Amino acid sequence: MTTNFNRIGHPGAMITGALLLFWVGLSGAGDFPAPFLRLPSGVTGEEIQQALEALPAAGGEVILPPEVIVIRQPLRMHRDSQTLRGAGTRTVLRLADKADCPVLLLGEPVNTPQRIVKNLCVRDLGIDGNRSQQTRELWKQRGEGSEIRNNGITVQGVSDSLITNVTAARCRSGGLVTTRGVRRLVVSHLEAFDNEFDGLACYQTEDSLFTDLNLHDNPGAGISLDLAFNHNVISNAVLTANDLGVFMRSSRNNQFFNIAIHGSHHFGIFMAHAETPTALGWGPAPKTACTHNSFTNLVAVDCGGPAFRINDVTCTNNVLIRALFDQNPGGGLSLAQQDLVMLQ
């Protein structure tokens, strides 16, 4: 049965059809408060997508019930001013066996977004990527269309948005991944664990804040930064028992505050540049070094390798302020040459 959403714009009215959805007005600016849809128990992923598409052009909120919801196609938030809200840890979006797709996609659902989507919000829910029952990392392979990776949350071509109080676990690729022109995003109170690669991965992301992070037991990095991660802040993060704490490449002018790394299997922090073939062999790719990053109150303890490794001489002008390195068999600072980092 196709749900009838024809009565959009009438807060408080019941919408007839398969879902029995209710519109309720929210306090907001102007004469027409933004509506929200509270979805009932037993809702499907397809019906959540219908509700998102049914929101008016001015935006609104879809509220999920406190239960496990099986997702067979990625939930797509590709229009401005939409909110998807759960009921905290009781709301879990679980990827179906062999769905082979992201769970939640913010931005246009194509490999190269052509426009920026603004004012999105995801909050108060969990994601279970069910990675042991997925067969591949890419949503659609070459020739099928998009090659977006099967992350818990993929954010691409998005600005001025919020993700808060979210858990992303057991995803076939990364937990939460930002890429392709992300600006002014706030991510707070994120837990990510047991994902195939990284807990949090950020590429082509600027002027954003990532705070209150608990990233643990990921076979890749707790945090992976690459491909123009510039002018961002990461604060109040605990990274535990990942393969390495923070991987950095092509990252400039970022600030890190109160980062605690415990029990990384290899490095605490690893900085490098990308490489490219030259007439003389492999050499540094232009503009891919890590430079002008600062770390205040960085702790790295019990890592399998050095606490802080700068692998290439191009990674200059980085600053450590009040760092504590302890019980790391590979030592504290490990530098490709001396004077690559300033200690304060």
GISUL-V661836 format. One record per pair of residues at least 6 apart in sequence whose C-alpha atoms are under 6 Angstrom apart, sorted by the first residue. I is the first residue (numbers start at 1). J is the second residue. D is the distance in Angstrom with one decimal. If there is no record, write none. Layout:
i:I j:J d:D
i:I j:J d:D
//
This chain:
i:3 j:17 d:4.7
i:3 j:18 d:5.3
i:4 j:17 d:5.5
i:11 j:23 d:4.7
i:11 j:24 d:4.7
i:11 j:25 d:5.1
i:12 j:23 d:5.0
i:12 j:24 d:4.7
i:13 j:23 d:5.9
i:14 j:22 d:4.8
i:15 j:21 d:5.4
i:22 j:37 d:5.8
i:23 j:35 d:6.0
i:23 j:36 d:5.6
i:23 j:37 d:5.3
i:24 j:35 d:5.5
i:24 j:36 d:5.7
i:25 j:33 d:5.7
i:25 j:35 d:4.7
i:26 j:33 d:5.4
i:26 j:34 d:5.5
i:26 j:35 d:5.9
i:27 j:33 d:5.7
i:34 j:60 d:5.2
i:35 j:60 d:5.2
i:36 j:60 d:5.4
i:36 j:61 d:4.3
i:36 j:62 d:5.6
i:37 j:62 d:4.8
i:37 j:63 d:5.9
i:38 j:63 d:4.6
i:39 j:63 d:6.0
i:39 j:64 d:5.5
i:41 j:65 d:5.7
i:45 j:71 d:5.0
i:49 j:75 d:6.0
i:59 j:81 d:4.6
i:59 j:82 d:5.1
i:60 j:82 d:5.3
i:61 j:82 d:5.8
i:61 j:83 d:4.5
i:61 j:84 d:5.9
i:62 j:84 d:5.0
i:63 j:85 d:4.8
i:63 j:86 d:5.8
i:64 j:86 d:4.8
i:66 j:87 d:5.3
i:66 j:90 d:4.7
i:66 j:91 d:4.4
i:67 j:90 d:5.6
i:67 j:91 d:4.8
i:68 j:91 d:5.9
i:68 j:92 d:4.7
i:68 j:93 d:6.0
i:69 j:93 d:5.0
i:69 j:94 d:5.9
i:70 j:94 d:4.9
i:70 j:95 d:5.8
i:70 j:96 d:5.8
i:71 j:94 d:5.8
i:71 j:95 d:4.8
i:71 j:96 d:5.7
i:72 j:96 d:5.4
i:72 j:99 d:5.5
i:74 j:102 d:5.4
i:74 j:103 d:4.8
i:74 j:104 d:5.3
i:75 j:104 d:4.8
i:76 j:105 d:4.9
i:77 j:106 d:4.9
i:78 j:107 d:4.6
i:78 j:108 d:5.1
i:80 j:117 d:5.4
i:80 j:118 d:4.9
i:80 j:119 d:5.7
i:81 j:119 d:4.5
i:81 j:120 d:5.2
i:82 j:120 d:5.0
i:83 j:120 d:5.8
i:83 j:121 d:4.5
i:83 j:122 d:5.8
i:84 j:122 d:4.9
i:85 j:122 d:5.9
i:85 j:123 d:5.0
i:85 j:124 d:5.8
i:86 j:124 d:4.9
i:86 j:125 d:4.8
i:87 j:124 d:5.7
i:88 j:124 d:4.2
i:88 j:125 d:4.9
i:89 j:125 d:5.7
i:89 j:126 d:6.0
i:91 j:125 d:5.2
i:92 j:125 d:6.0
i:92 j:126 d:4.5
i:92 j:127 d:5.4
i:93 j:127 d:4.8
i:94 j:127 d:6.0
i:94 j:128 d:4.6
i:95 j:129 d:5.2
i:95 j:130 d:5.8
i:97 j:133 d:5.1
i:98 j:133 d:5.8
i:98 j:134 d:4.6
i:100 j:134 d:5.5
i:100 j:139 d:5.5
i:101 j:139 d:4.3
i:101 j:150 d:4.8
i:102 j:150 d:4.0
i:102 j:151 d:4.9
i:102 j:152 d:5.7
i:103 j:152 d:5.2
i:104 j:153 d:4.8
i:105 j:153 d:5.8
i:105 j:154 d:4.9
i:106 j:155 d:4.7
i:107 j:117 d:5.7
i:107 j:156 d:5.3
i:107 j:157 d:5.6
i:107 j:158 d:5.8
i:110 j:146 d:5.2
i:111 j:146 d:4.9
i:111 j:147 d:5.9
i:111 j:148 d:5.9
i:116 j:157 d:4.8
i:116 j:158 d:5.3
i:117 j:158 d:4.8
i:118 j:158 d:5.8
i:118 j:159 d:5.0
i:118 j:160 d:5.7
i:119 j:160 d:5.3
i:119 j:161 d:4.7
i:120 j:161 d:4.8
i:121 j:161 d:5.8
i:121 j:162 d:4.7
i:121 j:163 d:5.7
i:122 j:163 d:4.8
i:123 j:163 d:5.7
i:123 j:164 d:4.8
i:123 j:165 d:5.5
i:124 j:165 d:4.9
i:124 j:166 d:5.6
i:125 j:166 d:5.2
i:126 j:166 d:5.5
i:126 j:167 d:4.6
i:127 j:167 d:5.9
i:127 j:168 d:4.7
i:128 j:169 d:5.2
i:128 j:170 d:5.8
i:129 j:170 d:4.9
i:129 j:171 d:3.9
i:130 j:170 d:5.6
i:131 j:170 d:5.3
i:131 j:171 d:5.1
i:131 j:172 d:4.6
i:137 j:149 d:5.7
i:137 j:150 d:5.5
i:137 j:172 d:5.8
i:137 j:173 d:5.9
i:138 j:147 d:5.6
i:138 j:148 d:5.7
i:138 j:149 d:4.4
i:138 j:150 d:5.6
i:139 j:147 d:5.9
i:139 j:148 d:5.5
i:139 j:149 d:5.7
i:139 j:150 d:5.7
i:140 j:146 d:5.4
i:140 j:147 d:5.1
i:141 j:147 d:5.6
i:150 j:172 d:5.8
i:150 j:173 d:5.4
i:151 j:171 d:5.8
i:151 j:173 d:5.0
i:151 j:174 d:4.7
i:151 j:175 d:5.6
i:152 j:168 d:5.7
i:152 j:171 d:5.6
i:152 j:175 d:4.8
i:152 j:176 d:5.8
i:153 j:176 d:4.8
i:154 j:177 d:5.0
i:155 j:178 d:4.6
i:156 j:178 d:5.9
i:156 j:179 d:4.9
i:156 j:180 d:5.2
i:157 j:180 d:5.5
i:157 j:181 d:5.0
i:157 j:182 d:5.3
i:158 j:182 d:5.0
i:159 j:182 d:5.7
i:159 j:183 d:4.6
i:159 j:184 d:5.4
i:159 j:185 d:6.0
i:160 j:184 d:4.8
i:160 j:185 d:5.4
i:161 j:185 d:4.9
i:162 j:185 d:5.9
i:162 j:186 d:4.8
i:162 j:187 d:6.0
i:163 j:187 d:4.8
i:164 j:187 d:5.7
i:164 j:188 d:4.7
i:164 j:189 d:5.6
i:165 j:189 d:4.8
i:165 j:190 d:5.8
i:166 j:190 d:5.1
i:167 j:190 d:5.8
i:167 j:191 d:4.6
i:167 j:192 d:5.7
i:168 j:175 d:5.0
i:168 j:192 d:4.8
i:169 j:192 d:5.5
i:169 j:193 d:5.0
i:169 j:194 d:5.7
i:169 j:195 d:5.7
i:170 j:194 d:4.9
i:170 j:195 d:4.5
i:171 j:195 d:4.7
i:172 j:196 d:5.2
i:173 j:196 d:5.1
i:173 j:197 d:5.5
i:174 j:195 d:5.7
i:174 j:197 d:5.3
i:174 j:198 d:4.9
i:174 j:199 d:5.8
i:175 j:192 d:5.7
i:175 j:195 d:5.9
i:175 j:199 d:4.8
i:175 j:200 d:5.9
i:176 j:200 d:5.0
i:177 j:200 d:5.9
i:177 j:201 d:4.7
i:177 j:202 d:5.6
i:178 j:202 d:4.7
i:178 j:203 d:5.9
i:179 j:203 d:4.6
i:179 j:204 d:5.2
i:180 j:204 d:5.3
i:181 j:204 d:5.4
i:181 j:205 d:5.9
i:182 j:205 d:4.7
i:183 j:205 d:6.0
i:183 j:206 d:5.1
i:183 j:207 d:5.7
i:184 j:207 d:5.1
i:184 j:208 d:4.5
i:185 j:208 d:4.8
i:186 j:208 d:5.9
i:186 j:209 d:4.8
i:186 j:210 d:6.0
i:187 j:210 d:4.7
i:188 j:210 d:5.9
i:188 j:211 d:4.8
i:188 j:212 d:5.5
i:189 j:212 d:4.8
i:189 j:213 d:5.5
i:190 j:213 d:5.0
i:191 j:214 d:4.6
i:191 j:215 d:5.6
i:192 j:199 d:4.9
i:192 j:215 d:4.9
i:193 j:215 d:5.9
i:193 j:216 d:5.0
i:193 j:217 d:5.3
i:193 j:218 d:5.3
i:194 j:217 d:5.4
i:194 j:218 d:4.7
i:195 j:218 d:5.4
i:197 j:219 d:5.5
i:197 j:220 d:4.2
i:198 j:218 d:5.9
i:198 j:220 d:4.8
i:198 j:221 d:4.7
i:198 j:222 d:5.6
i:199 j:215 d:5.7
i:199 j:222 d:5.0
i:200 j:223 d:4.9
i:201 j:223 d:5.7
i:201 j:224 d:4.6
i:201 j:225 d:5.9
i:202 j:225 d:5.1
i:203 j:226 d:5.1
i:203 j:227 d:5.1
i:203 j:229 d:5.5
i:204 j:227 d:5.5
i:204 j:228 d:4.7
i:204 j:229 d:5.4
i:205 j:229 d:5.0
i:206 j:230 d:5.0
i:206 j:231 d:5.4
i:206 j:232 d:5.7
i:207 j:231 d:5.1
i:207 j:232 d:4.8
i:208 j:232 d:4.9
i:209 j:232 d:6.0
i:209 j:233 d:4.9
i:210 j:234 d:4.7
i:211 j:234 d:5.7
i:211 j:235 d:4.7
i:211 j:236 d:5.6
i:212 j:236 d:4.9
i:212 j:237 d:5.4
i:213 j:237 d:4.4
i:214 j:238 d:5.1
i:215 j:222 d:5.4
i:215 j:239 d:5.0
i:216 j:239 d:5.6
i:216 j:240 d:4.6
i:216 j:241 d:5.6
i:216 j:242 d:5.7
i:217 j:241 d:5.0
i:217 j:242 d:4.8
i:218 j:242 d:4.8
i:219 j:242 d:5.9
i:219 j:243 d:5.3
i:220 j:243 d:5.1
i:221 j:242 d:5.7
i:221 j:243 d:5.6
i:221 j:244 d:4.8
i:221 j:245 d:5.5
i:221 j:246 d:5.9
i:222 j:239 d:5.8
i:222 j:242 d:5.6
i:222 j:245 d:5.0
i:223 j:246 d:4.8
i:224 j:246 d:5.8
i:224 j:247 d:4.7
i:225 j:248 d:4.8
i:226 j:249 d:4.7
i:226 j:250 d:5.1
i:227 j:250 d:5.4
i:228 j:250 d:5.3
i:228 j:251 d:5.6
i:229 j:251 d:4.7
i:230 j:251 d:5.5
i:230 j:252 d:4.8
i:230 j:253 d:5.7
i:230 j:254 d:5.9
i:231 j:253 d:5.0
i:231 j:254 d:4.8
i:232 j:254 d:4.9
i:233 j:254 d:5.9
i:233 j:255 d:4.9
i:233 j:256 d:5.9
i:234 j:256 d:4.9
i:235 j:256 d:5.6
i:235 j:257 d:4.5
i:235 j:258 d:5.7
i:236 j:258 d:4.9
i:236 j:259 d:5.7
i:237 j:259 d:4.9
i:238 j:260 d:4.9
i:239 j:245 d:6.0
i:239 j:261 d:4.7
i:240 j:261 d:5.9
i:240 j:262 d:4.8
i:240 j:263 d:5.8
i:241 j:263 d:4.8
i:241 j:264 d:4.8
i:242 j:264 d:5.1
i:243 j:264 d:5.4
i:243 j:265 d:4.7
i:243 j:266 d:5.9
i:244 j:264 d:4.9
i:244 j:265 d:6.0
i:244 j:266 d:5.2
i:244 j:267 d:5.0
i:244 j:268 d:5.7
i:245 j:264 d:5.9
i:245 j:268 d:4.7
i:245 j:269 d:5.7
i:246 j:269 d:4.7
i:247 j:270 d:5.0
i:248 j:271 d:4.8
i:249 j:271 d:6.0
i:249 j:272 d:5.2
i:249 j:273 d:5.3
i:249 j:290 d:5.7
i:250 j:288 d:3.9
i:250 j:289 d:4.9
i:250 j:290 d:5.3
i:251 j:290 d:4.8
i:252 j:290 d:5.6
i:252 j:291 d:5.0
i:252 j:292 d:5.7
i:252 j:293 d:6.0
i:253 j:292 d:4.8
i:253 j:293 d:4.9
i:254 j:293 d:4.8
i:255 j:293 d:5.9
i:255 j:294 d:5.0
i:256 j:295 d:4.7
i:257 j:296 d:4.9
i:258 j:297 d:4.9
i:258 j:298 d:5.7
i:259 j:298 d:5.0
i:260 j:299 d:4.7
i:261 j:299 d:5.9
i:261 j:300 d:4.6
i:262 j:300 d:6.0
i:262 j:301 d:5.0
i:262 j:302 d:6.0
i:263 j:302 d:4.9
i:263 j:303 d:4.7
i:264 j:303 d:4.6
i:265 j:303 d:5.9
i:265 j:304 d:4.8
i:266 j:303 d:6.0
i:266 j:304 d:4.4
i:266 j:305 d:4.6
i:267 j:305 d:4.7
i:267 j:306 d:5.4
i:267 j:307 d:5.7
i:268 j:300 d:5.9
i:268 j:307 d:4.4
i:268 j:308 d:5.7
i:269 j:308 d:4.8
i:270 j:309 d:4.9
i:271 j:310 d:4.8
i:271 j:311 d:5.9
i:272 j:311 d:5.1
i:272 j:312 d:5.4
i:273 j:288 d:5.1
i:273 j:289 d:4.4
i:274 j:284 d:5.9
i:274 j:285 d:5.4
i:274 j:288 d:5.7
i:275 j:283 d:5.3
i:275 j:284 d:4.5
i:275 j:285 d:4.9
i:276 j:282 d:5.5
i:276 j:283 d:5.5
i:276 j:285 d:5.2
i:289 j:314 d:5.7
i:289 j:315 d:5.1
i:290 j:315 d:4.8
i:291 j:315 d:5.3
i:291 j:316 d:5.1
i:291 j:317 d:5.6
i:291 j:318 d:5.8
i:292 j:317 d:4.9
i:292 j:318 d:4.8
i:293 j:318 d:4.8
i:294 j:318 d:5.7
i:294 j:319 d:4.6
i:295 j:320 d:4.9
i:295 j:321 d:6.0
i:296 j:321 d:4.6
i:297 j:322 d:5.1
i:297 j:323 d:5.3
i:298 j:323 d:4.7
i:299 j:323 d:5.9
i:299 j:324 d:4.8
i:299 j:325 d:5.9
i:300 j:307 d:5.6
i:300 j:325 d:5.0
i:301 j:325 d:5.8
i:301 j:326 d:4.9
i:301 j:327 d:5.7
i:302 j:327 d:4.9
i:302 j:328 d:4.7
i:303 j:328 d:5.0
i:305 j:330 d:4.4
i:306 j:330 d:4.2
i:306 j:331 d:4.8
i:306 j:332 d:5.4
i:307 j:332 d:4.8
i:308 j:333 d:5.0
i:309 j:334 d:4.6
i:309 j:335 d:5.8
i:310 j:335 d:4.9
i:310 j:336 d:6.0
i:311 j:336 d:5.2
i:312 j:336 d:5.5
i:313 j:336 d:5.8
i:316 j:340 d:5.0
i:318 j:341 d:5.0
i:319 j:341 d:5.5
i:319 j:342 d:4.7
i:320 j:343 d:5.0
i:321 j:344 d:4.7
i:325 j:332 d:5.6
//
